[in-house]
Amino acid sequence: MRSTQRSPSLVFLLAAILVPVAAHAHHGWSEYDSSKSLTLAGVIKEAGYEHPHGHIRLETPGKTWFVVLAPPSRMERRGLPATGLKPGSTVSVSGYPHRSDAQEMRAERITVNGKTVELR
């Protein structure tokens, strides 16, 4: 008869594999430099409205940024539905640059169609 109990080493191995994957999936806020505030304006080229955080690719003069937004549930509660992040829309974002990825920032607020939404 085969045992249905998991061996402790198998459980440990699975945990060792899954924990780094989960940690990588969520951006740690210490990765962003809160001493350097940025405000960018540009055109949304791509938008994602999924967990753990929404995002946009923002084309600004001379550079395209990957902008990390809030979780979709928070954006929805604060008045920014997925339809508010349409590619082609002009927006402004304020936030902090990533410490090691010069193409990424974390947004604290976003202004879309004249409406500013606090994300944090």
C-alpha positions as CSV (number, residue, x, y, z in Angstrom):
1,M,0.0,0.0,0.0
2,R,1.3,3.4,-0.9
3,S,1.6,6.1,1.7
4,T,-0.2,9.4,1.2
5,Q,2.1,11.3,3.6
6,R,4.6,13.6,2.1
7,S,8.2,13.2,3.2
8,P,9.6,16.3,5.0
9,S,12.4,16.6,2.5
10,L,9.9,16.8,-0.4
11,V,8.0,19.5,1.4
12,F,11.2,21.4,2.1
13,L,12.3,21.1,-1.6
14,L,8.9,22.4,-2.8
15,A,9.1,25.4,-0.4
16,A,12.7,26.1,-1.5
17,I,11.5,26.3,-5.1
18,L,8.3,28.2,-4.6
19,V,9.3,30.9,-2.1
20,P,11.8,32.6,-4.4
21,V,9.3,32.5,-7.3
22,A,6.6,34.2,-5.1
23,A,9.1,36.8,-3.9
24,H,10.2,37.6,-7.4
25,A,6.6,38.0,-8.6
26,H,6.1,40.8,-6.1
27,H,8.1,44.0,-6.4
28,G,9.7,44.9,-3.1
29,W,9.3,48.7,-2.5
30,S,12.9,49.0,-1.3
31,E,13.9,48.4,-5.0
32,Y,12.7,51.9,-5.7
33,D,14.6,55.1,-4.7
34,S,12.1,57.2,-2.8
35,S,14.7,60.0,-2.5
36,K,14.4,60.7,-6.3
37,S,10.9,61.8,-7.2
38,L,9.9,61.6,-10.9
39,T,7.0,63.1,-12.8
40,L,6.6,61.8,-16.4
41,A,4.1,62.6,-19.1
42,G,3.5,60.5,-22.1
43,V,1.4,58.1,-24.1
44,I,0.3,54.7,-22.9
45,K,1.6,52.1,-25.3
46,E,0.5,49.0,-23.4
47,A,-1.5,48.5,-20.2
48,G,-2.0,45.5,-17.8
49,Y,-4.6,45.4,-15.1
50,E,-3.8,42.2,-13.3
51,H,-2.4,41.1,-9.9
52,P,-0.2,41.7,-8.1
53,H,0.1,45.1,-9.7
54,G,-1.2,46.8,-12.8
55,H,1.3,48.4,-15.1
56,I,1.7,50.6,-18.2
57,R,4.4,51.0,-20.8
58,L,4.7,54.8,-21.0
59,E,6.3,56.4,-24.1
60,T,7.9,59.7,-23.1
61,P,10.2,61.8,-25.3
62,G,13.3,59.8,-25.8
63,K,12.4,56.8,-23.5
64,T,9.8,54.2,-22.9
65,W,9.1,53.4,-19.2
66,F,7.7,50.3,-17.5
67,V,5.5,51.9,-14.8
68,V,4.3,49.7,-11.9
69,L,0.9,50.8,-10.6
70,A,-1.3,49.7,-7.7
71,P,-3.2,46.4,-7.4
72,P,-6.3,46.4,-9.6
73,S,-8.7,46.3,-6.7
74,R,-7.2,49.5,-5.2
75,M,-7.3,51.3,-8.6
76,E,-10.9,50.3,-9.1
77,R,-11.9,51.5,-5.5
78,R,-10.1,54.8,-6.2
79,G,-11.8,55.4,-9.5
80,L,-9.4,54.1,-12.1
81,P,-11.0,51.1,-13.9
82,A,-9.2,49.1,-16.5
83,T,-10.9,51.1,-19.2
84,G,-9.1,54.2,-17.9
85,L,-5.7,52.8,-19.1
86,K,-6.3,52.7,-22.8
87,P,-3.3,52.5,-25.1
88,G,-3.0,55.8,-26.9
89,S,-4.2,57.9,-23.9
90,T,-1.9,60.6,-22.6
91,V,-1.2,60.4,-18.9
92,S,1.1,61.8,-16.2
93,V,2.6,59.7,-13.5
94,S,4.5,60.7,-10.3
95,G,6.6,58.2,-8.4
96,Y,10.1,56.7,-7.9
97,P,12.7,55.2,-10.2
98,H,13.9,51.6,-9.8
99,R,17.3,51.5,-8.3
100,S,18.8,49.1,-10.8
101,D,16.5,49.2,-13.8
102,A,16.7,52.6,-15.5
103,Q,13.5,51.8,-17.5
104,E,11.2,51.2,-14.6
105,M,9.4,53.3,-12.0
106,R,6.8,52.8,-9.3
107,A,3.9,55.2,-9.6
108,E,2.4,56.9,-6.5
109,R,-0.2,58.8,-8.5
110,I,-1.5,58.9,-12.1
111,T,-3.4,61.6,-13.9
112,V,-5.7,60.3,-16.7
113,N,-8.2,62.6,-18.5
114,G,-7.6,65.4,-16.0
115,K,-8.4,63.1,-13.0
116,T,-5.6,62.3,-10.5
117,V,-5.7,59.0,-8.7
118,E,-3.6,58.3,-5.6
119,L,-2.2,54.7,-6.0
120,R,-0.6,54.2,-2.6
